């Protein structure tokens, strides 16, 4: 299936097979153009495959191995003999991590053809090839849905024998899928379309899915989801996907992902300025990250009993929009005074987290583009991680650093609980001051996550502000790759 779609089409699942070649024999691999990943401490003359003349040519080009520097190495007949890519000090990935992640920049710049990673003799190849291949796939992404014509041919990377090609494909497909969802504007990514994407994913993996929509949300006691989405022409809903591994059975870890699915956020009656609305198609980035991670888990058949809950709604404006000063009764029975209608994500997540906790899962993880305060503190590349379990938090942080999908831990600081006090209800949905906005939002969510064995919340941006080696400017399902790596370690214990 092509990743290209016409503007009126629904979500599709990307096919990344054209980016990789699994060779049938050694001769096929040798025929590919070599890529030398050279660090600042490497001497080109000592790298296997480079002749003395080619090494002198690199020296003449002042190629020093500086991070991100690229150089085409010519053959005597004028063809390309190979490509040199500077890896810096070995930890110059994008935005951090191993330098193998820089290979994604070549997938953006090289002409069509077959390429292979030719590591210096000192390099240990255990994880290098897989990480480099993932980076290649992520760097090759282009959002094509609204562009006329056929996509340009892409360069292809040879995946060497012994590399887990299935895992590479699952990760790259999932990230492309999440990016497509985030990049699609709200005119084609309504709560209906988010549901369609979840149904497509469920069908691909044999998962079960149930959806509670519109006034049924009131009948089934999801009042905050209904309140946030009732002003839109497209009804709000709660999407509930469940998947059972073929192995592990009742002993498998139970994991529930809760992804914020606000398809567009006007701010409601506390309306955003026009500049604040320009990127609000990405306000369903938490849902996209949850679905991307869900695909990875199901495609790799991790021994995890998976549930994905997505409260999907559009925070629109009409005569029946919820108002500042309104008091909502949550699914948990607690009352919430609305201090700002632009703090709607925590409301829909509150009902979904309560629902998740009713089954007492081992781990609950919420993912949301929740606060501007987290971006002020950590910037666009570094999601904020809140976690009530030190071991789980350490595992997620280490995994994120290893795969170039970093996070930074912030506290559930109890001293800020009072910021959620209300004079008329059990709590308010915003703090009454300008400080610690990301922490008070996380504390709000934790009040509804009481049924979780361990709880983590990730406040992410879901957007890359400029082109980097791992992808172009645009949507990004932050934390999905980090969480996969952490979960793989978790289930292996």
Buried (B, 14 or more C-beta within 10 A) or exposed (E): EEBBBEEEEBBBBBEBBEBBBBBEEEEBBEEBBBBBBBBBEBEBEEBEEBEEEBBEBBEEEEBBBBBBBBBBBBEEEEEBBBBBBBBBEBBBBBBBBBBBBBBBBBBBEBEEEBBBBBBBEEBEEEEBBBBBBBBBBBBBBBBBBEEEEEEEEBBBBBBBEEBBBEBBBBBBBBBBBBBBBBBBEBEBBBBBBBBBBBBBBBEEBEBEBEBBBBEBBBEBBBBBBBBBBBBBEBBBBBBBBBBBBEEBEEEBBBBBBBBBBBBBBBBBBBEBEEEBBEBBBBBBBBBBBBBBBBBBBBBBBBBBBBBBBBBBBBBBBEEEBBEBEBEBBBBBEBBBBBBBBBBBBBBBBBBBBBBBBEEEBBBBBBBBBBBBBBBEBBEBBBBBBBBBBEEBBEBBBBBBBBBBBBBBBBEBBEEBBEBBEBEEBBBBBBBEEEEBBBBBBBBBBBBBBEBBBBBBBBBBBBBBEEEBBBBBEBBBBBBBBBBBBBBBBBBEE
